[in-house]
Amino acid sequence: MQARKIGAAAATAVALLAARDLVQKKHALLRNFPVAGHARYLLERIGPELRQYIVTSNEEERPFSRDQRTWIYASAKEENNYFGFGTEVDVEHVQGHAYLKQRTFAGPLPDAHDPQAALPSAKVLGGPRGRAKAFRPASVVNISAMSFGSLSGAAVTALNKGAAQAGTMHNTGEGGLSPYHRNGGDLVLQLGTAYFGCRDEDGGFNLDKLKEVVAGAPVKAIEIKLSQGAKPGLGGMLPGSKVTPEIAAIRGIPVGQDCASPSRHTAFGDVDSMLDFVELLATETGVPVGVKSAVGDMGFWQELATLMARGDRGVDFVTIDGGEGGTGAAPRMFADSVSLPFRMGFSRVYGTFAELGLTDDLTFIGSGKLGLPENAAVAFALGVDMINVAREAMLSIGCIQAQKCHTDKCPTGIATQNAWLARGLDPASKADRAANYLRTLRRELMKVSSAVGVAHPALITADDIEIMNGDYEARTLAGVYGYKDGWGELGPRLAEEITTLLTPGPDDGWTRAV
């Protein structure tokens, strides 16, 4: 009798816990996997002890280590994101580790306690080429391209609302501008090789449709995707079974039919015609236009810089994606071994423009695991003006690095179109977390800049960072990547302008960029 009572009480407790898990909105994992999902949190709590004695250290997991994920999770929840007792990095022996060199004295610095952590771009996007709708981006940290279709509608909604709260831009990805992108966040419209949302019946580019899309949404810029780091030079196939009426309407394709994305663009076939295409889009829409690409053969970049040096045509920005960047699905060979890692690829592209004195004439955007303060600081020292974050933003809204993006079985409802799994993600609460993470990353960049003695991360130079080379030798970032004097730095006018925007004047208190 006593055993029955205990069993009944246990069953009742489990039922109540399951009911609570199903109705709560704080944890997507528990909504999708009631009761069982608690095991994950238990293992997470005792994870450090298990790894210390049985499995791996906090720095060994990939693509994001436990310490990196812990920092993002804590930042998104506005919890204590500090670490105690000292570094776990073997600071004397880890080859390739970056170290910033702090300065003892500094001039006026921004308010480190600003809750919004306002940190605008040092450059006006589209300004050098006189675009009609040129603007200064309000945030140097923005959300990278992730399409609806690759991500669930709930995830896109959360990211867009979070972008609106944090004052950042949100890249639509090549899957078209969906209703989920219309939740208040400013947008960068990405055009891939299939021209989803802006295509004719034969799959070619349609300018009139593009103008309709831009006019009907808060599109601040257009990004032409040439390739991405995780699968450069690779087309794709969207199976007809995944082309739902909703997807078909957004992308402008027939319901239920296979849709191929070619590996190359059809609207242009070389650098010269690409620049004509860029100027056409900029003229017709008024917004800045740029390109996104992974870095492989340098011939493309050399020709682009040479043609831009003439001054009559040019891109407003280039987004460089590292080979370590993420993707929803890619062949292992492409994810591991095609295109250069970010630091190597970006430094080569930057140097190509620097040789011709063009670096102040366009905005450089970096992506590929740059959503961590140390990686971001190195990117800015190399010459990046803004960074895009993707997987880090996913982690902020609940991703647990299950690495099931390609299976449509993401347990947290982020990288899936499974309605049951997606329902577990509450866009409202996750939007707050995305915004918290974006603001915290900006705040960390402000702290790092202050330590180096400058007002903005774009003012960190390639000589302010050293890279471990072997056990007891270090070289500056400039020396490692062959930078010449002044490379990676803003021109004097831009440096003075951004410093003035961020630091207090003699009479007017703190100046803020708009």
N, C-alpha and C positions, 0 to 999 in steps of 0.2 A: 504493500500500500504506500509506504513511504517513498519507494523508488518511483512509483507511478506519479506521485505528487511532484517529485523533483523533475521527472521527465516532462510532465505537463507544464510546469513552471518554466523549464528551459525552452520548450517549444513556443510558449507564449512570448518569452523574452526575445527569441529569434524572430518571431513574426512581427513583434513591435519594432524591432530594429530594422527589419526589412521594409516595413511600411514607412518608417522615418527616412530611410535611405532613398526610397522611391520619390518622396515628395520634397526633400531638401534640394536646394539649388546651388549649394556651395561647392560640392565636389561632383564632377561629371562621372568619375569612375564609380562612385557609390550609387549614383542614379542608374547607371547601366548594369552594375554588378553588385546588387544589394547584398549585404552581409559578407560575401566573399571578398569584396573590395577592401575590407578592413585589414585583410592579411597583408596587403601591399604596404599600408601605412605602418603596420607593426614591423615588417621587415625593414622598412626605411628607417625606423627609429633605432633598430639595433644593427643597421647596416654597417656603420663605422667599425663596430666591434667584430662583426663577421669578416669584413674585409681585412681588418688589421691582422687577424689571426689565421684566416682561412683563405681568403680570395685575393683581392687586389687592394691597392692603396687608393686614396681619394683622388690621386692625380693620374691614374692609369686608364680609366674608362674612356671610351671614344664613341661618337665624335665629340661629345661634351663630357668632361670629367664630372665626378660627383661634386667636387668643390664648386665648379662652374655652375652646375645646375642648382646647387644649394643657394648660391649667391643670387641667381635669377629668381628662384622661387621666393626667397625671403624679401627681395626687393619688390616683387610684384604684390606681396601681401603686406608690405610696409612693416615687416618684422625686422629684428636685429640681423643685419647682413654682415656684421663684423665677424672676424675669426680670432680665436684666442690662442695663446701660448707660443705663437711664432709660425713661420712658414714651414710647409712640408716639402717645399722644393729644395733639391740639393743644389743650393745657389752657386757653389764653387765648381760644379762639374757638369751641369746640364747644358749641353752645347745648343746654341741657338736661342737661349733664353734672353729676353730683352730687359734692360735695366735703365730706368730714367734717372737722370742726374739732377737732383734738386739744387736750387740756388738759395744762398743765404739771404740775399736782399732782393726786393722787387719794387716796382712802381705801383701805382694804383691798380687795384684788382676788383672784379665784380663782386656783388653781394652773394656770398656762398650760402646764405640762408633763405634765398628766394624760394618759396614752396613750389613754384612752377618751374624753377631752374631754366629760365629763358636763355637760350643759347642759339642765336640766329647764325645763318651762314655768313662767312666773311665776304662772299661775292653775291652780286645781284644776278640771278639766273636769267639769262637772255639779255642782260644789259649791254654787254659789249657789242652785240649785233643789232641792238636797237629794236628788239621785238616789241610789238604793241602792248603785250601783257607781261612784260618783264617784271620780276618781283624778287625781293630778298626772302628766301625761305626762312620761316620763323624758327626752324629747328635743324640742327646739323645731324640729328638722328631721325630717320624715317623708316617706314615699314616697306620691306622689299616686295618684289613681285611674287604673289601666290594666288593662283586663279581660283575662282569659284568653280568647282568641279574637282579640282585637286583637294581643296578644303571644303568643308561643309558650309552651308549657308549660315549656320549659327556661329561658326568660327570667324567667317568673314565679317559678319555683323559685329561681333565682339571686337575684332581688330579695328574696324572702321570707327566704332564708337570710342574706343580707346585712343585712336589717333586724334579724334576731335577734341577729347578732353585734354590731351597732352600738347595739342597744337602742332602735330606732325602731319606729314603727307603719307598717303597710303597708295602704293602701286597696285593697279588692278590685276597684274599678271596678264598673260596673253589670251586668257579665256573669255575676255569681253567684260564690259561694265554691267554688273548684275544689280538687281534691286538691293542686295545685301551691302553693296558699296555705297549706298545712298543713305547713310546714317550720320551725316554731319562732318565727316572727315574730308579734307581736301585730297584730290586724287592726282596721280600720275597715270595716264592712260598708256598701257603698253600695247604695241602692235607687233605681233609675231608673224611668222611666215604664212599663217592661214588667215590672217586679217579678221579674226572673229569679231563680229559685231559691226564690221566695216567692210564687208565683202559682197561681191555680186553673186549671181547664181552659179557662176563657173568657178568661184573661189578666188577671183582676182580682187584687187583693192578697189574700193568705191569711195571716192572723195566726198560725195554728198552725204553718204551715211556717216562718215567720220565727222563731218561738220555738225550733223544732227546730234551725235553723241556728245561732242564737246560742248555744244550750246546748251544741252539739257542736263548737265551735271557740273559739279565744281571741279572741272579738270584744269589743273594749273600748268601741266606740261605733258608732252608726248614723248614716250621712249620707244624707239624702234629696236626690237630685240633681234640681234644678229646671232647670238648664241649665249649659253649660260655655262657656268663652270662645271656642273655635274654631268652635262651631256652636250658638249659643243659639237656643232656640225651634224646633229642628229635630228631627223624628223620624228614624226609620231603618228600613231593611229588611235583614234577614238572609236572604239567598237560601237556598232549601232545599238547594242543592248544598253549602253550607257547614255545614249542620246535621248533623254527624256524630253517631253514637251517644254519643260522649263529651260533645260540646257539648249535645246534647239532654238528657242526664241531669243535667248541671250546671245548666242553665237552666230545666229543667222544661217543655220544649216537644217536640212530635212530631218524630221523626227524618225528615229529608228534606223538610220542609214550610217554605215561606216564613214568616217571623215578623216582623211589623211592630211597631216601637216607636213609640207615639204621641208627639206633640210635647208633650203635657200629661199630667199625672197624672189618673187616674180615681178614686183613693181620696179626693180632696178637690178642691174647685173654687174656693176663695178663701182669703184669709189666715186667716179665722176658723176654717174647717173644717180648714185645714192645722195650726193650733195644736192643735186637738182630736186630730188624727192624731199629732202629735208627743208629746203627753201620753199617748196610748194606748200608743204604742211604748215610751216610757220607763217607764211603770207596769208593763207586761207583761214587759219584759226586765230592767229595772233599770239599763240602761246609758244614758249620755248620748246625746242625739239632737240633731242639727243639720241645717242645710240647706247645699247648695252651689249657687251661682248666679253667672252673669255679671251685669254691671250694665248695665241699659238704662233703661227708664222707672223713675223713682224712687217712683212711687205705691205700689208693693209694699212698699218698705222703710219708707216713712213710716207705712203702715198697720201693718206688723209692729211697729215701735217703739212706736207708740201703744197697740196692744193689749198688748204686753209691759209697758208702764209700769203697767198695772193690778196686776201682780204675781201673778195667779192661773195664768197659762200663759206658756210661752216656750220658745224654743230654747236649747240649751246652748252651741251654737257656730254661727257662720256661716263658711263657706268662700267667699271671694271669688276668682273666677277672672278674670284679665284677658283682654282680646280677643287679646292676643299669645300666649295659651296654645296648647299643641299638641293634635293629634288624629291618629288613625289615618287618617281620611278625612273630608273636608268639601268642600262647594262653595267655589270660590275667593271668591265674593262674601261668604260667611259668615266665612271665615277672615280676610279682609282688612278687612271693613267693617261687621260687625254686632257690637255690644256695645263698651263703653268699654275703653280700655287700663287696666292694673291700677292705676296710681297715681291716675288720675283717678276711676275707678270706686270704688276702696276708700275714698278720702278722702271721697267723697260719702256712702257708706254709714256710715262711722264717724261723720261729722258728724251724721247723722240720729239715731244713738243717743246721741251726746255731748250733743246739745241737751236730751235728756230725762234725762241723768245715769245712763245705763244701761251705760256701757262696762265697768265692773268686774263686771257681772252676767253676762257671757257671754264666751266665748273667740273671738277673731278669728283666722282662719287665712287665709293668702294663698297664691295660686298663679299661675303665669304668668311663667316665666323668672326665678324668684327663687332658683334654686339656684346663684347666683354671689354671692360675698360682698358686692360693692358694691350689687347690687339688693336683697339680703336686708337689708342695713343700712338702706336707705331704707324698706323695708317696715316694719321694726320701729319706726323713727322715726315713721312715720305711725300706728302703733297696733296693728300685727299682733302676735299673741302666739306664733304658730307659722307655719312655712311648709311647704308640700308641694312636692316636686320630682318631675318626671316625665321629661322628655327628658334632663335632666342625669343622672338615674339610669340611663337607657338608655345614654348616652354612657359612663358609668363601667363598664358591662359589655360595651362593644365597639361600640356604634353609631358609624357613620362619617358620619352625616348624609347618607346616600345619597338620602333623601327618596323612598323607594319603599314607604312604609308601606301605601299604598292599593292596591298592585299584588300583594301577597302574594309579592313577590320580594326581600325584605330580604336583602342578601348576607351579613349577619352572623348570621342566624337569630333575630333578636329579634322583629321585627314581622311574623311570618309563621306560617302553619300548614303550610308545606311541610316535610315530614318530613326531607328530605335537607338542606335549609338549616338547620333547627333542630338537627340532630345536630351541627353544627359548634360549637355553643355548649356549653361545659362548665360546668354549674351550680356545681360546687364551687369552681373557680378564680375564676369571675366573681362569686360571692358574696363572696369576700374583697375583690375590687376595689370592689364596691358598698359594703361596710362601710367600707373605707378612705376612699372619697369622702365618705360621710356624716359620719364622724368628723372628716375634715379640714375640711369646711365648718363644723362646729360650732367647731372650733379657731380657724378664721379669724374667726368671729364673736366668739369670746372675745378675740382679739387686738384687733379693732376696738373692742370695748367698752372694753377696757383703755386703748386710746389716747385714747378720749373721756373716760376717767376714771370709768367705771361698771362694776359687777360683772356686768351681764347686758344683752344687746342690747335687751331690752324697756325698759331705762332710758335708752336713747338717745332724745333728744327731737327734735321737728321744728325746733327752733332750733339743734341741733347740726350740721345739714347745710345747705349752701347749693347753689343750683342756678344754673348760668350762664345769664344772660339777655342775649343779645347778645354783643358782643365783650368789653366791659370792665365789665360790671355783673353782680352776683349778688344773689339774693334767698334768704332762708331758705325751707326747705321749708314752714314754717308760713305764710309770706307767699304763696307760690305757690298753695297749696291752701286758703287762707282759714281756717286753723285759729285758734281762739280760745285764750286762755291756758289751759294745762292739757290741751288736747286732744292725743291721742297718747301721753299719759303714764299710768302706773299710779297708782292711788290710793295715799295714804301707807301704808296697812296692807299692801297687796300689795307695794309697793316695799321696805318694811322686811323683809317676810317672805322675799322671794327673795334679797335681799342677805345676810340671815342664813344662809340655806341654802347659799350659795355661798362665803362668806368665813370666815376662821378666827375662832373664838371665843377668849376669853382663856385657856381651859384645855384645851379638847377638840380642838385642832388643826383640820384641815379638816373642815367639815361637808358631808355629801353628801346630796342629795335621793334619796328612794326612790320 
